[in-house]
């Protein structure tokens, strides 16, 4: 009479499952290849699901924080015109702002590299973000960016389209400004959709002249390495017009590509805005990147192949 699997067979089955779990959590090249083969590819419907979840989460967070701020205000039920004038303090609760931006770029550039099939493949560059003040001394930012080429052809790289959710917290630590956060890079057309998990650490020294900063983004799950950059920037404000030039030197190294740490790119970019009223603005973002990586990491090691000029123009609202 059959009484089911014997204890030894159950132990063997449990042992096999543990070995499979160990292999799945050990990101060797063989495990990575098996992961590529079994992981189903996300398509447009999955991207819609991801975007829906992100928007819903942002909505829930905004609603909760707004309700929390309303409860903490001692004069919540008193008309604003009847409330005595007073300076803001921590007891006034949190303040929630948002930013929505939509732009068209001559090419989508990431860390000096074109994400399109060519250096002239136009792409969208969109942003949606919430910013929360009043949670301590700093500002909490969370949102997502989105970019996709205007033309989806067979020769487009698998990472040409990206969705990048992020969350970070920026706070002063006199005389410095510290930022910590998390960035997830999603490539809907790639074999591995959740391509990079990066932890952001940034230290800046704000001043009235030139603000130096250093940022480090380790990635230990997929590519197993890090990207780091040093930068200089300054804000010029002329009435409703603001211009923020920035120069950045980036370096990177990743075990997955057998790429030792090296200087990667030099980028100069300027963000120009014209405020149009009620928080709306027009923007332009011209830039120039020069790849400084060793020749084996560059498709075309000539000056023409290493250099890339681009521009993005768009509209947005920030309140």
N, C-alpha and C positions, 0 to 999 in steps of 0.2 A: 504494500500500500504506500503510495507516494505521500510524503509528509513535507514536501517543499525542499528548497535548497538546503544542503548540509551546512553546518557552521563553517567548515573550511572553505567551501565555495563562496559563502557570504563574505568571509574575510578577504578572499582573493578579489572579489568584486569591489569591496571597499578599498582595498589597496590599489587597484587599478584606477579607481576614481581619484584617489589622492595623487597618484602619479600624473594623471591628466591635468589635475588642478595645478600641481607644481609646474608642469610644462607650460601651462597657459599663463602662469604668473611670472615665469622666467623668460625674459625677452631676449633669447638667443636668436641668431639669424634663422635657425631652423624653425623655432617657434613663431617668429615673425612671418615666415613664409607660409606656415600652416594657417596662421591667422588671416593672411591675405586670401587664402583659398576658401576658407569657410565663412568669412564675414560677408553677408549679403550687402550689395551696394545700395546706398540710399539714392532715391531719385526725387523728382519734384514733390511728390506727396509727402515724403519724409522731411524735406526741407520746409514745407508748409507747416508740418507738425512742430518742428523745432522752433520756427518763427512764432507760431501760435503760443507755444509754451512760454517762450521768452517774453512776449508781449503781455500774456496773462500774468506772469510772475511780476513783471514791472508794475502792472496795474494793481495787483494785490498789495505789493509793497507800498506803493504811493498812497493807496486808500488807507492802509493801516497806519502809516506814519502821519497822514493828515488827521485821522481820528485821534491818534495819540497826542498830537500837538494841540488839537482843540481841547482835549480833556485837561491838558497841563496849563492852559492859559487861565489865569485867575479871573479875567474879565471876558470870558468867552461869550456870555449872554448879554453883555453891555454893548450898545451901539458904539461903533468906533469913534464917532464924533463926540460922544459924551465921555469917553475915557480920557483921563488926564494924560497929558504928554509926559512920556518917560523914556529913558534910554532902554534899548534892548539889553536883556541879560539872559543868562542860561535858563531862567525859569520861564521865559516866554515860549519855550518849546522849540520844535524843529521847523525849519523852512525848507520847502521842497521846490526845486526848479527843474526845468527840463530843457533839452535841446534836440531839435529835429533838423537834419540837414540832408540835402540831396544835391549831388554834384555829378558832372560829367568830366571825365579825365581823358587826356590824349592817350594815356596808357596807365594801367594800374601797376604801381611800383611797390615792391616790398624789399626793404634792406638792399637797395641798389639794383635789384633784378626786376625785369619786366615779367609780369605774370601772364601776359598775352602771348599769342603765337608769334607776334612781331613787336618791334618797338613802337609801332604806330597803331596798335590795336586799341580802339577806344573802349572805355569801360565806365560803369557806374561806380560811384563811391558815396554811399549813404551811411547815415549815423542816426541812432536814436538812443538817448541817454537821460537818466534821472540823476539829479545831484541833490543831496540831502545835507543841510547844515544844521548844527545844533546837537549832533551826536558826539559830544566831546568838543575838543577844540578844532577839529578838522572838518573835512568835507568828504562824504561818501558818494562815490560815483558808480553807477552800474548801468549797463546798456549793451548794445551790440552794434557792430558795423557790418556792412554788406557790400560786396563788390562782385560784378559779373561783366564779362565782355558783352558788347552790344550784339556781336555776331557769334553764335554758338556753332562752330565748325568742327570737323573731325580732327583737325590738326591743333586744336587748342590744348594747352597743357592741362593735366588733370587738376591742378591747383589754380586754374584761372578764375574759378568762382570760389569765393570764401565768405564765410559767416563767422564773425569773431565776437562772441560774448565776452564781457569783461566786468570785473568789479575791483575797485581799489579805494583806498582811504588815504587822503593827503592831509597832513597835519604839520603845524610849525613846531620845531624843536630848536628854539633860538640858539644860534643865528641861522640854523639850517631849516630846510623844509623836507620832510620825509614822506615817501609814498610807498605803500605796500599793497599788493593785489594779486589777482589771478587772471590769466588770459587763456581762453580755449580757442584754438583755431580749427574750424570745421571746413572741410573741402568736400562738398556734396558729390562731385564727379570722380573723386579719387577712390582707389581700392580700399584704403583705410580712411574713413571719413573724418574721425576725430584725430586729426593729424598731429597736433601739438598741444601739450599742456604746459604752460609757462607760468612761473611764479615771478612776479614783478617786485623789484626793490629799486627805489630811486632816491638819490640824495642830491638836493640842490642847495645853492647858496644865493638866495634872492638878494639883490641890491639894486641901486638906482643906475648902475652902469651896465655891466654885462653879467648875466646869470650863468655860472657854470653848473653842470650837473653830470652825474654818472649814474647809469642804470645797468642792472644786471638781471637777465632773465634766464635762469636755469630751466632745462627741460630734461627730466629724468625718466619719463615713461616711454616715450616713443623714440626720439632721436638720441637721447642720452648725451647731453652736452649743455652748452650755454651760448647765449648771445649777450654781448656787453657793448656799451657805447658811452662815449664822453661827448658832451655837447656844450655849445655856447649860444645864448639867445638874449634878445632884448625886445621890449615892447616900445614902439613909437606910437603916440596917440596925438592926432590932430583933429580935435572936435569929433565928428562922427566917424572919422577914418582912423583905423588902427592897422599897424604893420608889425609883424613879428618875424624878423629874419632869424634863422637858426642854422648853425653849422654842426654837423655830427660826424664823428669817426666811429665806425662800428667794427667789431671783431666777433668771430664765432669759431666754434669747434664742436663736432658731433661724432660720437663713436659709431653710430649707425652707418654713416657714410665713410667711415675710416678717414675722417677729416680732422687733423690736429688743429688746435687753436691758432688762429692767424688773423691779421688785419683783413677786413672784408671790403669795406666801402667808405667813401667820403661823400657826404651829401650836404648840399646847401639848398635851403628851401625858405620861402617867405610866405606867410599867411597874411593876406590883406583882406580887411573887412570894411564895409561901408554900412553903418547903421541906418535903417530906413524908417525907424519909428515902431513903437509897440513891440519891441524885441525882434523884429524882422531885420534881416541883413542880407547883403549880397557879398559873395566872397570869391577870391581868386587865389590859387595856390601854385605858383610856378616853382620849379625845382630842377636841380641838376645833380646827377649821381655819377661817380667814377668808381668802378670796381678796382680795388687794389689787391684782390685775392691772387694767390699764385696761379700761374697759367693753367694748371691742370683742373682748376675749379671754374674756369671761364670758357664759354663756348668759342669766343673769338677774342684772343689776347691782344688784338690791335687796339689803338686808341678809339677807333670807330666802334669796335665791339664792346669796349669797356665803358664808354661814356654814354649817357642817356639824359636827354632834356625832355621835360614834360610839363604839363600844366593841367590844373583842374579848375573849373568854374561852376558856381552853383548858388543856391539860395538856402536860407535857413531861418529858424526862429529859436530864440533862447530867452527864457524868462526864469 
